[in-house]
Amino acid sequence: MVELWHPQRKLGGAFSVDECARRLMHYRYAEVEMMRALLQWIATQPQVHHKVEFGPIAYQDAQHADMLGKRLPELRMTEGAQGPYPLMTSPKMDPPNDEFVAFMEAIQDQDDPILRVMGIFGVLKPHLATHYLYHMRATDQVVDSPTVRILKFILIDEEEHIQWGRAQIEELADTPKKRRHANEWRMHLEEMLTEAGGVIGIRGSDDDE
């Protein structure tokens, strides 16, 4: 018999069950904090079209957090989980470290409209998208296929959010001074993010040890 299908998914991956759960808790924390930032900005963001978009984007971030929360009990993270098995949802979400908390607070406390957009859509969401894509490719494609599917759906939204945000940054940074100010903020946040070891909390020096 001639084979007409070559399996794309292979057993074996870079993460243990515990490591996968740890990363998902960090992803969930980031998604929830992004949602909170966007919702708290709606009243004070001067651009009406930003007010209109922040709500739906925050809702989608909340959906991402919910999907990740439903996956956690399946990864043996059942502490505080609610609902009947197998439809349990975990409330667990942890920042990787205090430095990442400080990074999120720096974004959330920003008053400048363009710097708000830069923080979420120019720094954090691209960072998360990179980690989600890596996780999808590095994890066990068979055993951890539910996580792959969840991240695949989340990435669709995140890529749309990133494209929208880039357009808003181009629109708002319409002078050399504004663009320089936005880029300086981006570099500052990227330094904070590097110091935190990103959303997974793994710094370069940690890998060297």
C-alpha positions as CSV (number, residue, x, y, z in Angstrom):
1,M,0.0,0.0,0.0
2,V,1.3,3.5,-0.9
3,E,1.5,5.9,2.0
4,L,-0.3,9.2,1.2
5,W,0.2,10.9,4.5
6,H,3.3,11.8,6.4
7,P,2.7,12.6,10.0
8,Q,3.8,16.1,11.0
9,R,3.5,15.5,14.7
10,K,6.3,13.6,16.5
11,L,6.7,12.3,20.0
12,G,9.1,14.1,22.3
13,G,9.6,17.7,23.1
14,A,11.7,20.3,25.0
15,F,9.3,20.6,28.0
16,S,8.3,18.4,30.9
17,V,4.7,18.5,32.0
18,D,5.7,20.7,35.0
19,E,7.7,23.1,32.7
20,C,4.8,23.4,30.3
21,A,2.4,24.2,33.2
22,R,4.9,26.8,34.6
23,R,5.1,28.6,31.2
24,L,1.3,28.6,30.8
25,M,0.9,30.2,34.2
26,H,3.3,33.0,33.2
27,Y,1.5,33.4,29.8
28,R,-1.8,33.6,31.6
29,Y,-0.5,36.3,34.0
30,A,0.6,38.4,31.0
31,E,-2.7,38.0,29.2
32,V,-4.7,39.0,32.3
33,E,-2.5,42.0,33.0
34,M,-2.7,43.2,29.4
35,M,-6.5,43.0,29.6
36,R,-6.5,45.0,32.8
37,A,-4.3,47.7,31.3
38,L,-6.4,48.1,28.2
39,L,-9.7,48.3,30.3
40,Q,-8.3,50.9,32.6
41,W,-7.1,53.0,29.7
42,I,-10.5,53.2,27.9
43,A,-11.7,56.1,29.9
44,T,-8.5,58.2,29.6
45,Q,-7.2,57.4,26.1
46,P,-8.0,60.5,24.0
47,Q,-8.3,58.7,20.6
48,V,-11.9,57.6,20.2
49,H,-10.9,54.8,17.8
50,H,-8.5,53.4,20.5
51,K,-11.4,53.4,23.0
52,V,-13.4,51.4,20.5
53,E,-10.7,48.9,19.9
54,F,-9.3,48.5,23.4
55,G,-12.5,46.8,24.6
56,P,-12.6,44.0,22.1
57,I,-8.9,43.4,22.3
58,A,-9.1,43.2,26.1
59,Y,-12.0,40.7,25.7
60,Q,-9.9,38.5,23.4
61,D,-7.0,38.7,25.9
62,A,-9.4,37.5,28.6
63,Q,-10.4,34.6,26.3
64,H,-6.8,33.7,25.9
65,A,-6.4,33.6,29.7
66,D,-9.5,31.4,30.0
67,M,-8.2,28.9,27.4
68,L,-4.8,28.7,29.2
69,G,-6.7,28.3,32.5
70,K,-8.6,25.4,31.2
71,R,-5.4,23.7,30.0
72,L,-3.7,23.9,33.4
73,P,-5.7,21.2,35.2
74,E,-4.9,18.8,32.4
75,L,-1.2,19.5,33.2
76,R,-1.8,18.4,36.8
77,M,-2.2,22.0,38.0
78,T,-5.4,21.4,39.9
79,E,-4.9,23.7,42.9
80,G,-7.9,26.0,43.2
81,A,-9.4,24.6,40.0
82,Q,-13.2,24.9,39.6
83,G,-15.8,23.1,37.7
84,P,-16.5,19.4,37.0
85,Y,-13.8,17.2,35.5
86,P,-12.8,17.4,32.7
87,L,-14.1,20.9,32.3
88,M,-12.1,22.4,35.2
89,T,-10.6,25.8,35.0
90,S,-7.6,26.8,37.0
91,P,-7.3,30.4,38.4
92,K,-3.5,30.0,38.6
93,M,-1.4,32.7,37.0
94,D,2.0,33.7,38.2
95,P,4.6,36.3,37.1
96,P,8.0,34.7,36.5
97,N,9.6,37.1,39.0
98,D,9.4,40.6,40.5
99,E,11.2,42.2,37.6
100,F,8.4,41.1,35.2
101,V,5.8,42.6,37.6
102,A,7.8,45.9,37.5
103,F,7.8,45.7,33.7
104,M,4.0,45.2,33.6
105,E,3.4,48.0,36.1
106,A,5.6,50.4,34.0
107,I,3.3,49.7,31.0
108,Q,0.1,50.0,33.0
109,D,1.0,53.2,34.8
110,Q,1.8,55.0,31.6
111,D,-0.3,58.1,30.8
112,D,1.1,59.0,27.3
113,P,-1.2,57.5,24.6
114,I,1.5,56.6,22.2
115,L,3.7,55.0,25.0
116,R,0.7,53.0,26.1
117,V,0.3,51.6,22.6
118,M,4.0,51.0,22.2
119,G,4.2,49.1,25.5
120,I,1.4,46.6,24.7
121,F,1.5,46.4,21.0
122,G,5.1,47.3,20.2
123,V,6.8,45.4,22.9
124,L,4.7,42.9,25.0
125,K,2.5,41.3,22.4
126,P,5.4,40.7,19.9
127,H,7.4,39.2,22.8
128,L,4.5,36.9,23.7
129,A,3.9,35.9,20.1
130,T,7.6,34.9,19.7
131,H,7.3,32.7,22.9
132,Y,4.0,31.2,21.9
133,L,5.3,30.2,18.5
134,Y,8.5,28.7,20.0
135,H,6.4,26.8,22.5
136,M,4.2,25.4,19.8
137,R,7.2,24.1,17.9
138,A,9.3,22.9,20.8
139,T,6.7,21.1,22.9
140,D,5.7,17.5,22.4
141,Q,3.4,17.6,19.3
142,V,1.5,14.5,20.3
143,V,1.2,14.5,24.1
144,D,0.9,18.3,24.4
145,S,-1.2,18.8,21.3
146,P,-4.0,20.6,23.3
147,T,-1.5,23.3,24.2
148,V,-0.3,23.6,20.6
149,R,-3.9,24.1,19.5
150,I,-4.6,26.7,22.1
151,L,-1.5,28.7,21.3
152,K,-2.3,28.5,17.6
153,F,-5.7,30.1,18.2
154,I,-4.2,32.8,20.5
155,L,-1.5,33.6,17.9
156,I,-4.2,34.5,15.3
157,D,-5.5,37.2,17.6
158,E,-2.1,38.4,18.7
159,E,-0.9,38.8,15.2
160,E,-4.0,40.9,14.4
161,H,-3.4,43.0,17.6
162,I,0.2,43.6,16.7
163,Q,-0.6,44.8,13.2
164,W,-3.3,47.1,14.5
165,G,-0.9,48.5,17.1
166,R,1.9,49.1,14.6
167,A,-0.6,51.1,12.5
168,Q,-1.5,53.2,15.6
169,I,2.1,53.8,16.4
170,E,2.8,55.0,12.9
171,E,-0.2,57.3,13.1
172,L,0.7,58.8,16.5
173,A,4.5,59.1,16.0
174,D,4.0,61.7,13.3
175,T,7.0,63.9,14.1
176,P,10.7,63.0,14.6
177,K,10.5,64.0,18.2
178,K,7.4,61.8,18.9
179,R,9.0,58.9,17.1
180,R,12.3,59.3,19.1
181,H,10.3,59.5,22.3
182,A,8.4,56.3,21.4
183,N,11.5,54.4,20.4
184,E,13.3,55.4,23.6
185,W,10.4,54.1,25.6
186,R,10.4,50.8,23.6
187,M,14.1,50.4,24.3
188,H,13.6,51.0,28.0
189,L,10.8,48.4,28.2
190,E,12.9,45.9,26.2
191,E,15.7,46.4,28.7
192,M,13.3,45.8,31.6
193,L,12.0,42.7,29.8
194,T,15.5,41.4,29.3
195,E,16.3,42.0,32.9
196,A,13.2,39.9,33.8
197,G,14.2,37.1,31.5
198,G,11.1,37.6,29.5
199,V,7.7,36.1,30.2
200,I,9.3,32.8,31.2
201,G,11.8,34.4,33.6
202,I,14.9,32.8,32.1
203,R,17.8,35.3,31.9
204,G,20.9,34.8,29.8
205,S,23.1,34.4,32.9
206,D,20.7,31.6,34.1
207,D,21.4,29.6,31.0
208,D,25.2,30.0,31.5
209,E,25.2,28.5,34.9
